[in-house]
Amino acid sequence: MPVFNAHIPANRFSTEQKRALADALNQSLVQGLGIPEGDRFIMISEHGDGELSLDPTFMGMERSSDAMIIALLLGAHRPLEDKRAVSAAINKLVVEALGVSPDDIFIALIPVPNENFSFGRGELQLADQSPRW
């Protein structure tokens, strides 16, 4: 049930690279959190000049024009250890998939109570049960 929104620079990555990015994001959940591969909900949004702004050096980074923001909505029940694992997996797999610098990947983890997710039909499938993974 985690949901990704990757904000990337427009016209920088090919269709194949965007597919590789989506695959890397999905695999980061599998490797970092043990989530099944079919739990795949990913949006990739391209932003033109002046629409995506990441400070090039904030927090000691050396960001390039490839810099992106990856937001991940995930269950609020996740402990810090899980957040560290998934952040590391996202960074590693996106770097491998796209050949970008580890400094170019800004990650925002957004905790959401499980009962706030609907997988369809307007139902809150997780509202009355404990997290499965």
N, C-alpha and C positions, 0 to 999 in steps of 0.2 A: 503493500500500500504506500510506500514512499513515492513521492512525486518529484521529478526533477524539472527545473527550468534553467536551461543553459543559455545565457545571454552572450552572444559571440559577435565579433566584428563582421559587418556585411561584406560579402564578396571575397572573404579571405579563405574560406574552406570549401572544397568541392562537395558535391552530393555524396560521394563515397566517403569523404572525411567526416561528414556530418553523421552518416550511418555508423562509422567507426566510433565517433564520439558517443552516440547513443548506446552502442554495444559496450563501450568502456564504462559508461555510467551504470548500465544494468549489471555488469560484472562486478562493479565496486560494491553493490549491495549483496551479491552472492558471496564474494570473498570477504567483505568487511563485516557483514551482518548475518550471513547464512540464510538469506532470503531466497526463495525459489526464483529461478530465471523467468518464469511466466508472470511474476509480479513486476510488470514493466509499464511505467507511466512516465513518459519523457516528452518535454516540449523543448524545441530548439528555436530560439528567437534571434534573428539577425538585426543588428543595429548599425545604421549608417553614421557618417561623420557627425560628430557632435551629439550623438545619441547614447554613447557608451563611454563613460568617463571613469577611469581608474588612475589614481595618482601613481606615477611611475616609480616612486621610491618610498612610499609610506611603509613603515615597519621594516625598513632595511631591504626592501625588494628592489629588483632591477627588471621592471616590467617593460615589455615591448608592445608593438602594435597588435600582437596576437592575444593580448590580455582579455580575459573573459570572467564573467561572474556566473557561478553555478550555485543556484539555490536548491536546497533539498528539503521538502516537507517530509517529516518523519514522525513516527509515534513518540509522544511526549514521555513514554515510559522508558525510553532508552537511557542507560547510564552513560557517564562521561567516557568510560572505556570503549563503548560502542561508537560514540561520536568520534573519538580519536581514530579508531580502526577504519571507519568508513571514510573519514577525511583523507587519511593516508592512502587508502585504496583508490579514491577518486583521483587524487593528484598523480599517483604512480601510473594508473591505467590511462588517463587522459594524456599524460606526457608521452607514454609509449604509443598511443593511437595517433596522435597528431604531430608529434615531434616538436612540441612547444616547450618553453622553459617552465620548470616547476613554479617559478615566481609569477608566471602569467595566469595562474589559476586561483582566483579568489572564491572561497566557498562560504556560503551562508547556510547553516543548519537551522531549520525553523521547526520547533517541536509543536505538534498538533495532537490533541487528545484523539484517541482512536475512534471514539464515537462521532467524530466530525467528518469521517470519510464515507462516501457512498460510491460503490462500484457500479451502480446502475439501478434502474427502476425506482429511483428516489428513496431507496431503502438504506438505512444505516446498518450495514451488515455486521459491523464490529461493536455496536453499541452495547450489547448484552453478553459479551464474552471477553475472556482474557486474551492478550496478544498471543498469537501462535508462534511468532518468531520475532 
